[in-house]
């Protein structure tokens, strides 16, 4: 009943560790434990947690263990975005507290926080549903949820591959790349400003990441191709012969790889990793272009 139960899903087998039992002479624990690097990488909250107000109102009120993972921001039972701070004093919510629904610092009521209902049709909801399936199901291929992911390679990879890809995709959403054509196009396709009304910047940041990441992997490969087509059309007028832009906006090669992904030699994980690396490169180049050449790396 600790976060170590998710170790095999959150990290590669090479990162698995064993810890000696507290009983003298006992055998080592026969299961993987979360490494320190995985705790930092996935964003495991050791002291604080996130909560759902509706869950606290049930008898008895409760927290979920996996709400302490940074990517988990939605209560599937009530379709509510979780909250991570007191609405009265803004203090983080401790994982251990004397009262489940009162702030130990100011005695404010967590139940008074704004309740952000997430539509089941949103990419945020779809993405959180798939994420929790990967986190808890016996096999990703056992997916019985939305048919939008039925043909997606995301259901043909290991759980730890999923979280590695989610982390890699986060690089695309760095603040310096926000003005890039790639990121702006993705947001227009998969995100609406009123889709998440969370007052927490941290939760809103994850919400955008989850929505955009899963949009690209849903309705395979139509969503990804639609994004590439829009980006290519917007960049067409900005290409300058002889400049480095000309080397990066050849989309035909990537489109051909997407259509042949089921027959090429790469595994789904390696293929998706390459796709995200290509998008990151495009975002970097288009970001430099939109800033008039400022910030070009040496």
Phi and psi restraints in degrees (value plus and minus 20) as a CYANA .aco file:
   2 UNK   PHI    -145.7  -105.7
   2 UNK   PSI     153.3   193.3
   3 UNK   PHI     -86.4   -46.4
   3 UNK   PSI     -33.1     6.9
   4 UNK   PHI     -82.8   -42.8
   4 UNK   PSI     -39.8     0.2
   5 UNK   PHI     -84.0   -44.0
   5 UNK   PSI     -40.4    -0.4
   6 UNK   PHI    -117.4   -77.4
   6 UNK   PSI     -13.8    26.2
   7 UNK   PHI     -76.4   -36.4
   7 UNK   PSI     -66.8   -26.8
   8 UNK   PHI     -85.1   -45.1
   8 UNK   PSI     -38.8     1.2
   9 UNK   PHI    -114.5   -74.5
   9 UNK   PSI     -42.7    -2.7
  10 UNK   PHI    -118.8   -78.8
  10 UNK   PSI     -33.3     6.7
  11 UNK   PHI    -162.5  -122.5
  11 UNK   PSI     139.1   179.1
  12 UNK   PHI     -89.4   -49.4
  12 UNK   PSI     136.3   176.3
  13 UNK   PHI     -77.3   -37.3
  13 UNK   PSI     -48.5    -8.5
  14 UNK   PHI     -86.8   -46.8
  14 UNK   PSI     -41.3    -1.3
  15 UNK   PHI    -108.7   -68.7
  15 UNK   PSI     -25.0    15.0
  16 UNK   PHI     -83.4   -43.4
  16 UNK   PSI     124.6   164.6
  17 UNK   PHI    -154.7  -114.7
  17 UNK   PSI     140.7   180.7
  18 UNK   PHI    -141.1  -101.1
  18 UNK   PSI     122.7   162.7
  19 UNK   PHI    -138.3   -98.3
  19 UNK   PSI     118.8   158.8
  20 UNK   PHI     -86.6   -46.6
  20 UNK   PSI     125.2   165.2
  21 UNK   PHI     -88.1   -48.1
  21 UNK   PSI     133.8   173.8
  22 UNK   PHI     -93.8   -53.8
  22 UNK   PSI     -33.0     7.0
  23 UNK   PHI    -105.8   -65.8
  23 UNK   PSI     108.7   148.7
  24 UNK   PHI     -79.1   -39.1
  24 UNK   PSI     108.4   148.4
  25 UNK   PHI      60.3   100.3
  25 UNK   PSI     -20.8    19.2
  26 UNK   PHI     -98.3   -58.3
  26 UNK   PSI     139.8   179.8
  27 UNK   PHI     -90.9   -50.9
  27 UNK   PSI     140.7   180.7
  28 UNK   PHI     -85.0   -45.0
  28 UNK   PSI     135.6   175.6
  29 UNK   PHI     -82.6   -42.6
  29 UNK   PSI     107.2   147.2
  30 UNK   PHI    -112.0   -72.0
  30 UNK   PSI      36.8    76.8
  31 UNK   PHI    -182.1  -142.1
  31 UNK   PSI     136.6   176.6
  32 UNK   PHI     -90.2   -50.2
  32 UNK   PSI     128.4   168.4
  33 UNK   PHI    -137.1   -97.1
  33 UNK   PSI     129.6   169.6
  34 UNK   PHI     -82.8   -42.8
  34 UNK   PSI     110.5   150.5
  35 UNK   PHI     -98.7   -58.7
  35 UNK   PSI     141.6   181.6
  36 UNK   PHI     -82.4   -42.4
  36 UNK   PSI     -57.0   -17.0
  37 UNK   PHI     -85.9   -45.9
  37 UNK   PSI     -56.7   -16.7
  38 UNK   PHI     -87.6   -47.6
  38 UNK   PSI     -58.5   -18.5
  39 UNK   PHI     -79.4   -39.4
  39 UNK   PSI     -63.0   -23.0
  40 UNK   PHI     -92.2   -52.2
  40 UNK   PSI     -61.7   -21.7
  41 UNK   PHI     -87.4   -47.4
  41 UNK   PSI     -65.8   -25.8
  42 UNK   PHI    -102.1   -62.1
  42 UNK   PSI     -36.1     3.9
  43 UNK   PHI      58.6    98.6
  43 UNK   PSI      40.6    80.6
  44 UNK   PHI    -106.3   -66.3
  44 UNK   PSI     103.1   143.1
  45 UNK   PHI    -105.2   -65.2
  45 UNK   PSI      95.9   135.9
  46 UNK   PHI    -109.0   -69.0
  46 UNK   PSI     -53.5   -13.5
  47 UNK   PHI    -122.2   -82.2
  47 UNK   PSI     -52.8   -12.8
  48 UNK   PHI    -132.5   -92.5
  48 UNK   PSI     149.2   189.2
  49 UNK   PHI    -166.0  -126.0
  49 UNK   PSI     159.5   199.5
  50 UNK   PHI    -138.6   -98.6
  50 UNK   PSI     134.7   174.7
  51 UNK   PHI    -158.0  -118.0
  51 UNK   PSI     141.0   181.0
  52 UNK   PHI    -131.6   -91.6
  52 UNK   PSI     105.9   145.9
  53 UNK   PHI     -82.7   -42.7
  53 UNK   PSI     -57.8   -17.8
  54 UNK   PHI     -85.9   -45.9
  54 UNK   PSI     -55.5   -15.5
  55 UNK   PHI     -85.7   -45.7
  55 UNK   PSI     -55.2   -15.2
  56 UNK   PHI     -88.9   -48.9
  56 UNK   PSI     -45.6    -5.6
  57 UNK   PHI    -101.5   -61.5
  57 UNK   PSI     -34.1     5.9
  58 UNK   PHI     -94.6   -54.6
  58 UNK   PSI     141.6   181.6
  59 UNK   PHI    -130.3   -90.3
  59 UNK   PSI      95.3   135.3
  60 UNK   PHI    -100.8   -60.8
  60 UNK   PSI     138.7   178.7
  61 UNK   PHI     -87.8   -47.8
  61 UNK   PSI     132.0   172.0
  62 UNK   PHI    -171.2  -131.2
  62 UNK   PSI     138.7   178.7
  63 UNK   PHI    -130.6   -90.6
  63 UNK   PSI     134.7   174.7
  64 UNK   PHI    -119.5   -79.5
  64 UNK   PSI     121.5   161.5
  65 UNK   PHI     -80.6   -40.6
  65 UNK   PSI     -65.0   -25.0
  66 UNK   PHI     -96.7   -56.7
  66 UNK   PSI     -21.3    18.7
  67 UNK   PHI     -87.6   -47.6
  67 UNK   PSI     -32.8     7.2
  68 UNK   PHI    -101.8   -61.8
  68 UNK   PSI     -25.9    14.1
  69 UNK   PHI    -105.5   -65.5
  69 UNK   PSI     114.1   154.1
  70 UNK   PHI     -75.7   -35.7
  70 UNK   PSI     -62.1   -22.1
  71 UNK   PHI     -91.1   -51.1
  71 UNK   PSI     -35.0     5.0
  72 UNK   PHI    -110.5   -70.5
  72 UNK   PSI      92.4   132.4
  73 UNK   PHI    -150.9  -110.9
  73 UNK   PSI     -13.5    26.5
  74 UNK   PHI    -150.3  -110.3
  74 UNK   PSI     117.4   157.4
  75 UNK   PHI    -107.8   -67.8
  75 UNK   PSI      91.8   131.8
  76 UNK   PHI     -86.8   -46.8
  76 UNK   PSI     -49.6    -9.6
  77 UNK   PHI     -86.6   -46.6
  77 UNK   PSI     -58.4   -18.4
  78 UNK   PHI    -136.1   -96.1
  78 UNK   PSI     -19.4    20.6
  79 UNK   PHI      38.8    78.8
  79 UNK   PSI      10.1    50.1
  80 UNK   PHI    -126.9   -86.9
  80 UNK   PSI     119.6   159.6
  81 UNK   PHI     -86.9   -46.9
  81 UNK   PSI     119.3   159.3
  82 UNK   PHI     -92.0   -52.0
  82 UNK   PSI     139.6   179.6
  83 UNK   PHI    -134.0   -94.0
  83 UNK   PSI     128.6   168.6
  84 UNK   PHI    -142.5  -102.5
  84 UNK   PSI     -14.0    26.0
  85 UNK   PHI    -170.9  -130.9
  85 UNK   PSI     141.2   181.2
  86 UNK   PHI     -90.5   -50.5
  86 UNK   PSI     112.6   152.6
  87 UNK   PHI     -89.9   -49.9
  87 UNK   PSI     -36.0     4.0
  88 UNK   PHI    -112.0   -72.0
  88 UNK   PSI     -68.7   -28.7
  89 UNK   PHI    -134.9   -94.9
  89 UNK   PSI     -22.1    17.9
  90 UNK   PHI      46.8    86.8
  90 UNK   PSI      -6.9    33.1
  91 UNK   PHI     -92.4   -52.4
  91 UNK   PSI     126.1   166.1
  92 UNK   PHI     -79.6   -39.6
  92 UNK   PSI     133.1   173.1
  93 UNK   PHI    -107.5   -67.5
  93 UNK   PSI      97.1   137.1
  94 UNK   PHI     -88.5   -48.5
  94 UNK   PSI     124.4   164.4
  95 UNK   PHI     -86.8   -46.8
  95 UNK   PSI     -54.7   -14.7
  96 UNK   PHI    -130.6   -90.6
  96 UNK   PSI      98.6   138.6
  97 UNK   PHI    -168.0  -128.0
  97 UNK   PSI     132.1   172.1
  98 UNK   PHI     -89.6   -49.6
  98 UNK   PSI     -52.9   -12.9
  99 UNK   PHI    -142.2  -102.2
  99 UNK   PSI     110.8   150.8
 100 UNK   PHI     -85.8   -45.8
 100 UNK   PSI     -47.5    -7.5
 101 UNK   PHI    -136.1   -96.1
 101 UNK   PSI     -10.0    30.0
 102 UNK   PHI    -143.4  -103.4
 102 UNK   PSI     120.6   160.6
 103 UNK   PHI     -91.2   -51.2
 103 UNK   PSI     107.7   147.7
 104 UNK   PHI     -92.9   -52.9
 104 UNK   PSI     -30.8     9.2
 105 UNK   PHI    -113.8   -73.8
 105 UNK   PSI     -61.2   -21.2
 106 UNK   PHI    -144.2  -104.2
 106 UNK   PSI     -21.9    18.1
 107 UNK   PHI      46.3    86.3
 107 UNK   PSI      -4.3    35.7
 108 UNK   PHI     -89.3   -49.3
 108 UNK   PSI     136.6   176.6
 109 UNK   PHI    -114.3   -74.3
 109 UNK   PSI     104.2   144.2
 110 UNK   PHI     -83.9   -43.9
 110 UNK   PSI     -46.6    -6.6
 111 UNK   PHI     -87.5   -47.5
 111 UNK   PSI     -33.9     6.1
 112 UNK   PHI    -104.5   -64.5
 112 UNK   PSI     -25.6    14.4
 113 UNK   PHI     -88.7   -48.7
 113 UNK   PSI     133.1   173.1
 114 UNK   PHI     -80.6   -40.6
 114 UNK   PSI     116.7   156.7
 115 UNK   PHI    -123.2   -83.2
 115 UNK   PSI      93.8   133.8
 116 UNK   PHI    -119.4   -79.4
 116 UNK   PSI      82.3   122.3
 117 UNK   PHI     -98.5   -58.5
 117 UNK   PSI     111.8   151.8
 118 UNK   PHI    -126.0   -86.0
 118 UNK   PSI     100.9   140.9
 119 UNK   PHI     -82.2   -42.2
 119 UNK   PSI     115.7   155.7
 120 UNK   PHI     -81.2   -41.2
 120 UNK   PSI     -38.0     2.0
 121 UNK   PHI    -107.2   -67.2
 121 UNK   PSI     -25.5    14.5
 122 UNK   PHI     -99.6   -59.6
 122 UNK   PSI     135.1   175.1
 123 UNK   PHI     -87.1   -47.1
 123 UNK   PSI     -46.9    -6.9
 124 UNK   PHI     -84.1   -44.1
 124 UNK   PSI     -66.9   -26.9
 125 UNK   PHI     -85.6   -45.6
 125 UNK   PSI     -65.6   -25.6
 126 UNK   PHI     -78.5   -38.5
 126 UNK   PSI     -63.7   -23.7
 127 UNK   PHI     -86.4   -46.4
 127 UNK   PSI     -61.9   -21.9
 128 UNK   PHI     -86.4   -46.4
 128 UNK   PSI     -53.5   -13.5
 129 UNK   PHI     -84.4   -44.4
 129 UNK   PSI     -65.4   -25.4
 130 UNK   PHI     -87.0   -47.0
 130 UNK   PSI     -60.8   -20.8
 131 UNK   PHI     -78.5   -38.5
 131 UNK   PSI     -66.7   -26.7
 132 UNK   PHI     -90.5   -50.5
 132 UNK   PSI     -47.4    -7.4
 133 UNK   PHI     -85.1   -45.1
 133 UNK   PSI     -66.9   -26.9
 134 UNK   PHI     -81.5   -41.5
 134 UNK   PSI     -55.4   -15.4
 135 UNK   PHI     -93.4   -53.4
 135 UNK   PSI     -50.9   -10.9
 136 UNK   PHI    -141.3  -101.3
 136 UNK   PSI     -38.3     1.7
 137 UNK   PHI     -97.6   -57.6
 137 UNK   PSI     137.6   177.6
 138 UNK   PHI     -84.6   -44.6
 138 UNK   PSI     -56.8   -16.8
 139 UNK   PHI    -169.9  -129.9
 139 UNK   PSI     118.9   158.9
 140 UNK   PHI     -81.8   -41.8
 140 UNK   PSI     -48.7    -8.7
 141 UNK   PHI     -92.3   -52.3
 141 UNK   PSI     -28.6    11.4
 142 UNK   PHI    -102.1   -62.1
 142 UNK   PSI      -7.4    32.6
 143 UNK   PHI     -76.5   -36.5
 143 UNK   PSI     105.8   145.8
 144 UNK   PHI    -144.3  -104.3
 144 UNK   PSI      -5.7    34.3
 145 UNK   PHI    -105.1   -65.1
 145 UNK   PSI    -162.2  -122.2
 146 UNK   PHI     -77.6   -37.6
 146 UNK   PSI     115.0   155.0
 147 UNK   PHI     -89.2   -49.2
 147 UNK   PSI     -27.1    12.9
 148 UNK   PHI     -84.0   -44.0
 148 UNK   PSI     -39.9     0.1
 149 UNK   PHI    -124.9   -84.9
 149 UNK   PSI     -15.4    24.6
 150 UNK   PHI     -76.9   -36.9
 150 UNK   PSI     -59.0   -19.0
 151 UNK   PHI    -119.7   -79.7
 151 UNK   PSI     -16.1    23.9
 152 UNK   PHI     -96.1   -56.1
 152 UNK   PSI     121.8   161.8
 153 UNK   PHI     -85.4   -45.4
 153 UNK   PSI     -33.6     6.4
 154 UNK   PHI     -83.7   -43.7
 154 UNK   PSI     -41.8    -1.8
 155 UNK   PHI    -110.5   -70.5
 155 UNK   PSI     -16.0    24.0
 156 UNK   PHI    -136.3   -96.3
 156 UNK   PSI      -0.5    39.5
 157 UNK   PHI    -140.8  -100.8
 157 UNK   PSI     146.0   186.0
 158 UNK   PHI     -91.7   -51.7
 158 UNK   PSI     131.8   171.8
 159 UNK   PHI     -73.9   -33.9
 159 UNK   PSI     -62.0   -22.0
 160 UNK   PHI     -88.7   -48.7
 160 UNK   PSI     -46.5    -6.5
 161 UNK   PHI     -83.2   -43.2
 161 UNK   PSI     -61.0   -21.0
 162 UNK   PHI     -77.2   -37.2
 162 UNK   PSI     -69.0   -29.0
 163 UNK   PHI     -91.0   -51.0
 163 UNK   PSI     -49.8    -9.8
 164 UNK   PHI     -86.7   -46.7
 164 UNK   PSI     -60.5   -20.5
 165 UNK   PHI     -86.9   -46.9
 165 UNK   PSI     -60.4   -20.4
 166 UNK   PHI     -81.6   -41.6
 166 UNK   PSI     -59.6   -19.6
 167 UNK   PHI     -87.0   -47.0
 167 UNK   PSI     -62.7   -22.7
 168 UNK   PHI     -83.1   -43.1
 168 UNK   PSI     -58.9   -18.9
 169 UNK   PHI     -84.0   -44.0
 169 UNK   PSI     -49.2    -9.2
 170 UNK   PHI     -79.5   -39.5
 170 UNK   PSI     -49.2    -9.2
 171 UNK   PHI     -80.2   -40.2
 171 UNK   PSI     -51.4   -11.4
 172 UNK   PHI     -88.1   -48.1
 172 UNK   PSI     -41.2    -1.2
 173 UNK   PHI    -123.1   -83.1
 173 UNK   PSI       1.6    41.6
 174 UNK   PHI     -81.9   -41.9
 174 UNK   PSI     126.1   166.1
 175 UNK   PHI     -73.2   -33.2
 175 UNK   PSI     -55.3   -15.3
 176 UNK   PHI     -89.4   -49.4
 176 UNK   PSI     -39.0     1.0
 177 UNK   PHI    -118.5   -78.5
 177 UNK   PSI     -22.2    17.8
 178 UNK   PHI     -75.7   -35.7
 178 UNK   PSI     -58.4   -18.4
 179 UNK   PHI     -96.9   -56.9
 179 UNK   PSI     -27.5    12.5
 180 UNK   PHI     -83.8   -43.8
 180 UNK   PSI     133.3   173.3
 181 UNK   PHI     -82.1   -42.1
 181 UNK   PSI     -56.9   -16.9
 182 UNK   PHI     -81.5   -41.5
 182 UNK   PSI     -71.1   -31.1
 183 UNK   PHI     -87.4   -47.4
 183 UNK   PSI     -62.7   -22.7
 184 UNK   PHI     -84.0   -44.0
 184 UNK   PSI     -58.3   -18.3
 185 UNK   PHI     -85.6   -45.6
 185 UNK   PSI     -63.5   -23.5
 186 UNK   PHI     -79.7   -39.7
 186 UNK   PSI     -63.0   -23.0
 187 UNK   PHI     -85.0   -45.0
 187 UNK   PSI     -58.0   -18.0
 188 UNK   PHI     -84.5   -44.5
 188 UNK   PSI     -53.2   -13.2
 189 UNK   PHI    -102.1   -62.1
 189 UNK   PSI     -52.8   -12.8
 190 UNK   PHI    -146.2  -106.2
 190 UNK   PSI     -20.7    19.3
 191 UNK   PHI    -158.9  -118.9
 191 UNK   PSI     117.7   157.7
 192 UNK   PHI    -139.6   -99.6
 192 UNK   PSI     120.5   160.5
 193 UNK   PHI     -78.4   -38.4
 193 UNK   PSI     -50.0   -10.0
 194 UNK   PHI    -112.7   -72.7
 194 UNK   PSI     -10.7    29.3
 195 UNK   PHI     -88.9   -48.9
 195 UNK   PSI     -52.4   -12.4
 196 UNK   PHI    -148.7  -108.7
 196 UNK   PSI     100.0   140.0
 197 UNK   PHI    -128.5   -88.5
 197 UNK   PSI       6.5    46.5
 198 UNK   PHI     -84.9   -44.9
 198 UNK   PSI     120.2   160.2
 199 UNK   PHI    -105.2   -65.2
 199 UNK   PSI     -23.2    16.8
 200 UNK   PHI    -114.8   -74.8
 200 UNK   PSI     100.2   140.2
 201 UNK   PHI     -79.1   -39.1
 201 UNK   PSI     -56.1   -16.1
 202 UNK   PHI     -85.3   -45.3
 202 UNK   PSI     -63.1   -23.1
 203 UNK   PHI     -90.8   -50.8
 203 UNK   PSI     -58.0   -18.0
 204 UNK   PHI     -84.7   -44.7
 204 UNK   PSI     -58.5   -18.5
 205 UNK   PHI     -81.2   -41.2
 205 UNK   PSI     -64.7   -24.7
 206 UNK   PHI     -86.9   -46.9
 206 UNK   PSI     -58.3   -18.3
 207 UNK   PHI     -78.9   -38.9
 207 UNK   PSI     -64.1   -24.1
 208 UNK   PHI     -85.0   -45.0
 208 UNK   PSI     -63.0   -23.0
 209 UNK   PHI     -79.9   -39.9
 209 UNK   PSI     -66.2   -26.2
 210 UNK   PHI     -84.2   -44.2
 210 UNK   PSI     -64.8   -24.8
 211 UNK   PHI     -84.0   -44.0
 211 UNK   PSI     -67.2   -27.2
 212 UNK   PHI     -89.7   -49.7
 212 UNK   PSI     -62.4   -22.4
 213 UNK   PHI     -78.7   -38.7
 213 UNK   PSI     -67.8   -27.8
 214 UNK   PHI     -98.0   -58.0
 214 UNK   PSI     -45.5    -5.5
 215 UNK   PHI     -79.9   -39.9
 215 UNK   PSI     -65.0   -25.0
 216 UNK   PHI     -82.4   -42.4
 216 UNK   PSI     -49.9    -9.9
 217 UNK   PHI    -116.6   -76.6
 217 UNK   PSI     -25.0    15.0
 218 UNK   PHI    -113.0   -73.0
 218 UNK   PSI     143.3   183.3
 219 UNK   PHI      28.7    68.7
 219 UNK   PSI      25.4    65.4
 220 UNK   PHI     -83.3   -43.3
 220 UNK   PSI     114.1   154.1
 221 UNK   PHI    -121.6   -81.6
 221 UNK   PSI      -0.5    39.5
 222 UNK   PHI     -78.9   -38.9
 222 UNK   PSI     -63.6   -23.6
 223 UNK   PHI     -83.6   -43.6
 223 UNK   PSI     -64.7   -24.7
 224 UNK   PHI     -83.4   -43.4
 224 UNK   PSI     -62.8   -22.8
 225 UNK   PHI     -85.6   -45.6
 225 UNK   PSI     -57.1   -17.1
 226 UNK   PHI     -83.4   -43.4
 226 UNK   PSI     -60.7   -20.7
 227 UNK   PHI     -85.5   -45.5
 227 UNK   PSI     -64.9   -24.9
 228 UNK   PHI     -81.8   -41.8
 228 UNK   PSI     -60.7   -20.7
 229 UNK   PHI     -83.5   -43.5
 229 UNK   PSI     -63.3   -23.3
 230 UNK   PHI     -84.4   -44.4
 230 UNK   PSI     -63.8   -23.8
 231 UNK   PHI     -82.6   -42.6
 231 UNK   PSI     -64.8   -24.8
 232 UNK   PHI     -81.4   -41.4
 232 UNK   PSI     -61.4   -21.4
 233 UNK   PHI     -86.8   -46.8
 233 UNK   PSI     -57.2   -17.2
 234 UNK   PHI     -91.7   -51.7
 234 UNK   PSI     -52.2   -12.2
 235 UNK   PHI    -103.3   -63.3
 235 UNK   PSI     -34.6     5.4
 236 UNK   PHI     -75.9   -35.9
 236 UNK   PSI     -63.0   -23.0
 237 UNK   PHI     -96.3   -56.3
 237 UNK   PSI     -30.1     9.9
 238 UNK   PHI    -120.8   -80.8
 238 UNK   PSI     -25.5    14.5
 239 UNK   PHI     -92.4   -52.4
 239 UNK   PSI     115.5   155.5
 240 UNK   PHI    -141.8  -101.8
 240 UNK   PSI     104.5   144.5
 241 UNK   PHI     -78.6   -38.6
 241 UNK   PSI     111.6   151.6
 242 UNK   PHI      70.8   110.8
 242 UNK   PSI     -33.6     6.4
 243 UNK   PHI    -105.8   -65.8
 243 UNK   PSI     148.4   188.4
 244 UNK   PHI     -90.5   -50.5
 244 UNK   PSI     -38.2     1.8
 245 UNK   PHI     -80.9   -40.9
 245 UNK   PSI     -56.6   -16.6
 246 UNK   PHI     -81.8   -41.8
 246 UNK   PSI     -47.5    -7.5
 247 UNK   PHI    -100.4   -60.4
 247 UNK   PSI     -37.8     2.2
 248 UNK   PHI    -128.3   -88.3
 248 UNK   PSI     -34.6     5.4
 249 UNK   PHI    -124.0   -84.0
 249 UNK   PSI      17.4    57.4
 250 UNK   PHI    -115.0   -75.0
 250 UNK   PSI      72.5   112.5
 251 UNK   PHI    -103.0   -63.0
 251 UNK   PSI     -37.5     2.5
 252 UNK   PHI     -77.4   -37.4
 252 UNK   PSI     -60.8   -20.8
 253 UNK   PHI     -82.7   -42.7
 253 UNK   PSI     -63.8   -23.8
 254 UNK   PHI     -87.6   -47.6
 254 UNK   PSI     -59.4   -19.4
 255 UNK   PHI     -82.3   -42.3
 255 UNK   PSI     -61.0   -21.0
 256 UNK   PHI     -83.8   -43.8
 256 UNK   PSI     -58.3   -18.3
 257 UNK   PHI     -85.3   -45.3
 257 UNK   PSI     -57.3   -17.3
 258 UNK   PHI     -84.8   -44.8
 258 UNK   PSI     -65.8   -25.8
 259 UNK   PHI     -86.4   -46.4
 259 UNK   PSI     -49.2    -9.2
 260 UNK   PHI    -121.8   -81.8
 260 UNK   PSI      -5.7    34.3
 261 UNK   PHI     -82.3   -42.3
 261 UNK   PSI     -48.4    -8.4
 262 UNK   PHI     -96.9   -56.9
 262 UNK   PSI     -34.0     6.0
 263 UNK   PHI    -135.7   -95.7
 263 UNK   PSI     -30.6     9.4
 264 UNK   PHI     -98.0   -58.0
 264 UNK   PSI     150.9   190.9
 265 UNK   PHI     -97.5   -57.5
 265 UNK   PSI     -37.3     2.7
 266 UNK   PHI     -91.4   -51.4
 266 UNK   PSI     127.1   167.1
 267 UNK   PHI     -92.9   -52.9
 267 UNK   PSI     139.1   179.1
 268 UNK   PHI     -74.4   -34.4
 268 UNK   PSI     -57.0   -17.0
 269 UNK   PHI     -85.5   -45.5
 269 UNK   PSI     -68.1   -28.1
 270 UNK   PHI     -83.1   -43.1
 270 UNK   PSI     -61.3   -21.3
 271 UNK   PHI     -81.6   -41.6
 271 UNK   PSI     -68.1   -28.1
 272 UNK   PHI     -85.9   -45.9
 272 UNK   PSI     -55.1   -15.1
 273 UNK   PHI     -80.8   -40.8
 273 UNK   PSI     -62.2   -22.2
 274 UNK   PHI     -87.4   -47.4
 274 UNK   PSI     -57.2   -17.2
 275 UNK   PHI     -81.6   -41.6
 275 UNK   PSI     -67.0   -27.0
 276 UNK   PHI     -86.9   -46.9
 276 UNK   PSI     -54.4   -14.4
 277 UNK   PHI     -84.6   -44.6
 277 UNK   PSI     -59.8   -19.8
 278 UNK   PHI     -85.4   -45.4
 278 UNK   PSI     -62.4   -22.4
 279 UNK   PHI     -83.9   -43.9
 279 UNK   PSI     -57.6   -17.6
 280 UNK   PHI     -83.9   -43.9
 280 UNK   PSI     -61.8   -21.8
 281 UNK   PHI     -82.9   -42.9
 281 UNK   PSI     -65.0   -25.0
 282 UNK   PHI     -80.9   -40.9
 282 UNK   PSI     -63.0   -23.0
 283 UNK   PHI     -82.9   -42.9
 283 UNK   PSI     -60.3   -20.3
 284 UNK   PHI     -83.2   -43.2
 284 UNK   PSI     -66.4   -26.4
 285 UNK   PHI     -87.9   -47.9
 285 UNK   PSI     -63.7   -23.7
 286 UNK   PHI     -89.2   -49.2
 286 UNK   PSI     -49.2    -9.2
 287 UNK   PHI     -87.6   -47.6
 287 UNK   PSI     -60.3   -20.3
 288 UNK   PHI     -84.3   -44.3
 288 UNK   PSI     -61.1   -21.1
 289 UNK   PHI     -83.2   -43.2
 289 UNK   PSI     -64.7   -24.7
 290 UNK   PHI     -90.6   -50.6
 290 UNK   PSI     -39.8     0.2
 291 UNK   PHI    -114.9   -74.9
 291 UNK   PSI     -10.3    29.7
 292 UNK   PHI      52.6    92.6
 292 UNK   PSI       6.2    46.2
 293 UNK   PHI      72.7   112.7
 293 UNK   PSI     -24.8    15.2
 294 UNK   PHI     -92.5   -52.5
 294 UNK   PSI     124.5   164.5
 295 UNK   PHI      60.6   100.6
 295 UNK   PSI      -2.6    37.4
 296 UNK   PHI     -87.5   -47.5
 296 UNK   PSI     105.0   145.0
 297 UNK   PHI     -85.6   -45.6
 297 UNK   PSI     125.4   165.4
